């Protein structure tokens, strides 16, 4: 009987499957970065970032968006921000900081089951507006809130 040989082959197949699964799971995040909008994230002004991220689309101001952040922030390196909206069918929430070296901070794509709320921490280089852009019902809406920063966080 060739039991040791069969055990060796079976063990080798299992090990190969485990290694290949591990390698593919490590490569999966790299695929996500490939879809990144480099022009928008490397833009140096808020206007350029919006033009690259939402080319040709009109953004309307909305009172249905609330930006929860303190008016004065001690440390710009860690600024807690909460974006809430009562707009229906929210598809995405984008955060920009007007005077940061790279104003486009993040974009959150929401599933239909999610409510229009996100909370995160961002960096703010100097006193400036924090801008939230929300895609709702196929249209773009925005709100701004000025934040005073004591010690900048992008330096």
Order of alpha helices (4+ residues) and beta strands (2+ residues): alpha-alpha-alpha-beta-beta-beta-beta-beta-beta-beta-beta-beta
